[in-house]
Amino acid sequence: MAIMNVNPTRMMLSKLKKQLVTAVRGHKMLKDKRDELMRQFLELIKETRELREKIEKELSASNDHFVNASAVMSKQALDASLMSPKQQIMLEVDSHNVMSVEIPKFSSVARTNDKGDIFPYGFAFTSFELDDAVMSLEKLLPDMIRLAEIEKSCELMSAEIEKTRRRVNSLEHVMIPRYQETIKYIAMKLEENDRSSRTRLMKVKDMLLDKAHNYSANN
């Protein structure tokens, strides 16, 4: 691991030790964040799978209703029945923060409160199979909105997990070892400098004693 290009001074040593403490603390916080994001992500994945299976099953049943309706009604009559819808659904989008990720929250609001407005036709010239098909789709709408919500949440959380994972790996395998190696290098340099300084001071002391008293401190 390459060390940082810094001056091996005590001030720099103190500074790097503080930065190492900050890096270690940040590494722990990011790991905790990554683990919590992963836990919630897996829960959403499980819900997505279960909800998708439910929706596919109900869509298949709804399609069967439409097939039955088309069997007893002409194509022209079926198309005319569904041509002019009376109900309108507005989608409202909100969000909430989960571990610094803005997770979407979808909700639907009907234009009217009349349950009968889901049928865009009169009942005189249509079959009950068509009624069943329309009602099944109306019941399915909240699940489809929820599925869209959690699939978008999974996409956003997946991107955040990957970004957090890269940061954790960078700190764990690059930055923290580099700080540790640089601190070790500076500490060794300072220790060498201290030994050299003590050796020089002892030699100077010997020279001064020899000059003043004509003998060496070693004698």
C-alpha positions as CSV (number, residue, x, y, z in Angstrom):
1,M,0.0,0.0,0.0
2,A,1.5,3.3,-1.1
3,I,1.8,5.9,1.6
4,M,0.7,9.5,1.3
5,N,3.1,12.2,0.1
6,V,3.4,14.2,3.3
7,N,6.1,15.7,5.4
8,P,7.0,13.4,8.3
9,T,6.3,15.9,11.1
10,R,4.6,15.6,14.5
11,M,1.9,18.0,13.4
12,M,1.2,15.9,10.3
13,L,1.2,12.8,12.5
14,S,-1.4,14.3,14.8
15,K,-3.5,15.4,11.8
16,L,-3.4,12.0,10.2
17,K,-4.4,10.2,13.4
18,K,-7.5,12.5,13.7
19,Q,-8.3,11.8,10.0
20,L,-7.9,8.1,10.6
21,V,-10.4,8.2,13.5
22,T,-12.8,10.1,11.3
23,A,-12.4,7.6,8.5
24,V,-12.9,4.6,10.8
25,R,-16.1,6.2,12.2
26,G,-17.3,7.0,8.7
27,H,-16.6,3.5,7.6
28,K,-18.7,2.1,10.4
29,M,-21.6,4.5,9.7
30,L,-21.6,3.6,6.0
31,K,-21.5,-0.1,6.7
32,D,-24.5,0.3,9.0
33,K,-26.3,2.3,6.3
34,R,-25.5,-0.3,3.7
35,D,-26.7,-3.1,5.9
36,E,-30.0,-1.4,6.7
37,L,-30.6,-0.4,3.1
38,M,-29.9,-4.0,2.1
39,R,-32.4,-5.3,4.7
40,Q,-35.1,-3.0,3.5
41,F,-34.3,-3.7,-0.1
42,L,-34.7,-7.4,0.4
43,E,-38.0,-6.9,2.1
44,L,-39.2,-4.8,-0.9
45,I,-38.0,-7.5,-3.3
46,K,-40.0,-10.1,-1.4
47,E,-43.1,-7.9,-1.5
48,T,-42.5,-7.2,-5.2
49,R,-42.4,-10.9,-6.1
50,E,-45.5,-11.7,-4.1
51,L,-47.4,-8.7,-5.4
52,R,-46.4,-9.4,-9.0
53,E,-47.6,-13.0,-8.8
54,K,-50.9,-11.8,-7.3
55,I,-51.4,-9.2,-10.1
56,E,-50.5,-11.6,-12.9
57,K,-53.0,-14.1,-11.5
58,E,-55.8,-11.4,-11.3
59,L,-54.9,-10.0,-14.7
60,S,-55.3,-13.5,-16.1
61,A,-58.7,-13.8,-14.5
62,S,-59.7,-10.3,-15.8
63,N,-58.6,-11.3,-19.3
64,D,-60.8,-14.4,-19.1
65,H,-63.8,-12.1,-18.2
66,F,-63.0,-10.0,-21.3
67,V,-62.8,-13.1,-23.5
68,N,-66.1,-14.3,-22.2
69,A,-67.6,-10.9,-22.8
70,S,-66.3,-10.8,-26.4
71,A,-67.9,-14.2,-26.9
72,V,-71.4,-12.9,-26.2
73,M,-71.0,-9.4,-27.5
74,S,-69.9,-8.2,-31.0
75,K,-66.6,-6.4,-31.3
76,Q,-68.4,-3.2,-32.3
77,A,-70.6,-3.3,-29.2
78,L,-67.7,-4.1,-26.9
79,D,-65.6,-1.2,-28.3
80,A,-68.5,1.2,-28.1
81,S,-69.2,0.2,-24.5
82,L,-65.6,1.2,-23.4
83,M,-65.2,4.2,-25.7
84,S,-66.3,6.9,-23.3
85,P,-65.2,6.4,-19.7
86,K,-67.0,8.3,-16.9
87,Q,-64.5,7.9,-14.2
88,Q,-61.0,9.5,-14.0
89,I,-58.1,8.5,-11.7
90,M,-55.5,11.1,-10.7
91,L,-52.1,9.8,-9.4
92,E,-50.6,11.8,-6.6
93,V,-46.8,11.4,-5.9
94,D,-45.2,12.1,-2.6
95,S,-41.9,10.9,-1.1
96,H,-40.3,10.0,2.2
97,N,-36.7,9.7,3.2
98,V,-35.2,6.3,4.0
99,M,-31.5,6.3,4.8
100,S,-31.0,9.4,2.6
101,V,-32.9,7.9,-0.3
102,E,-36.1,9.7,-1.4
103,I,-38.6,6.9,-1.7
104,P,-41.7,7.6,-3.8
105,K,-45.2,7.3,-2.4
106,F,-48.0,6.9,-4.9
107,S,-51.7,7.4,-4.2
108,S,-54.7,7.5,-6.4
109,V,-57.7,9.8,-6.2
110,A,-60.9,9.3,-8.2
111,R,-62.6,12.2,-9.9
112,T,-66.0,11.2,-8.4
113,N,-67.0,9.1,-5.4
114,D,-69.7,7.2,-7.2
115,K,-68.7,3.6,-7.5
116,G,-70.9,3.1,-10.5
117,D,-68.8,5.5,-12.5
118,I,-66.3,2.8,-13.2
119,F,-68.8,1.4,-15.7
120,P,-68.6,3.7,-18.9
121,Y,-71.8,2.2,-20.3
122,G,-75.4,1.3,-19.5
123,F,-76.3,-2.2,-18.5
124,A,-79.1,-2.7,-21.0
125,F,-76.9,-3.8,-24.0
126,T,-73.9,-5.3,-22.2
127,S,-73.2,-8.7,-20.6
128,F,-72.4,-9.4,-16.9
129,E,-69.0,-10.8,-18.1
130,L,-68.0,-7.3,-19.1
131,D,-69.1,-6.0,-15.7
132,D,-66.9,-8.6,-14.0
133,A,-63.9,-7.6,-16.2
134,V,-64.3,-3.9,-15.3
135,M,-64.8,-4.6,-11.6
136,S,-61.7,-6.9,-11.5
137,L,-59.5,-4.2,-13.1
138,E,-60.9,-1.6,-10.7
139,K,-60.0,-3.9,-7.7
140,L,-56.6,-4.5,-9.2
141,L,-55.6,-0.8,-9.6
142,P,-54.3,-0.2,-6.0
143,D,-52.0,-3.3,-6.3
144,M,-50.7,-2.1,-9.6
145,I,-50.0,1.4,-8.1
146,R,-48.3,-0.2,-5.1
147,L,-46.2,-2.4,-7.4
148,A,-45.0,0.6,-9.4
149,E,-44.2,2.3,-6.1
150,I,-42.0,-0.5,-4.7
151,E,-40.3,-1.2,-8.0
152,K,-39.2,2.4,-8.3
153,S,-38.2,2.3,-4.6
154,C,-36.1,-0.9,-5.4
155,E,-34.4,0.9,-8.3
156,L,-33.5,3.9,-6.2
157,M,-32.3,1.9,-3.2
158,S,-30.3,-0.4,-5.4
159,A,-28.4,2.6,-6.8
160,E,-27.8,3.9,-3.3
161,I,-26.6,0.5,-2.0
162,E,-24.1,0.3,-4.9
163,K,-22.8,3.8,-4.2
164,T,-22.5,3.1,-0.5
165,R,-20.8,-0.2,-1.1
166,R,-18.2,1.6,-3.3
167,R,-17.5,4.1,-0.5
168,V,-17.2,1.4,2.1
169,N,-14.8,-0.6,0.0
170,S,-12.8,2.6,-0.7
171,L,-12.4,3.4,2.9
172,E,-11.8,-0.2,4.0
173,H,-9.3,-1.3,1.3
174,V,-7.7,2.0,0.3
175,M,-8.1,5.1,2.6
176,I,-7.8,3.5,6.0
177,P,-4.8,1.2,5.2
178,R,-3.1,4.2,3.5
179,Y,-3.7,6.3,6.7
180,Q,-2.3,3.5,8.8
181,E,0.8,2.9,6.6
182,T,1.5,6.7,6.5
183,I,1.1,7.0,10.3
184,K,3.4,4.1,10.8
185,Y,6.0,5.6,8.3
186,I,5.9,9.0,10.0
187,A,6.2,7.4,13.5
188,M,9.3,5.5,12.3
189,K,10.8,8.6,10.7
190,L,10.3,10.6,13.9
191,E,11.8,7.8,16.0
192,E,14.8,7.7,13.7
193,N,15.2,11.5,13.9
194,D,15.0,11.3,17.7
195,R,17.7,8.7,17.8
196,S,19.9,10.8,15.4
197,S,19.3,13.9,17.5
198,R,20.3,12.1,20.7
199,T,23.4,10.7,19.1
200,R,24.4,14.2,17.8
201,L,23.7,15.7,21.3
202,M,25.9,13.1,23.0
203,K,28.7,13.8,20.5
204,V,28.4,17.5,21.1
205,K,28.4,17.0,24.8
206,D,31.6,14.8,24.5
207,M,33.3,17.5,22.5
208,L,32.4,20.3,25.0
209,L,33.5,18.2,27.9
210,D,36.8,17.3,26.2
211,K,37.4,20.9,25.3
212,A,36.6,22.2,28.8
213,H,38.2,19.5,31.0
214,N,40.3,17.6,28.5
215,Y,38.4,14.4,28.9
216,S,35.5,12.6,27.4
217,A,32.3,11.8,29.1
218,N,32.8,8.2,28.1
219,N,36.0,7.9,30.3
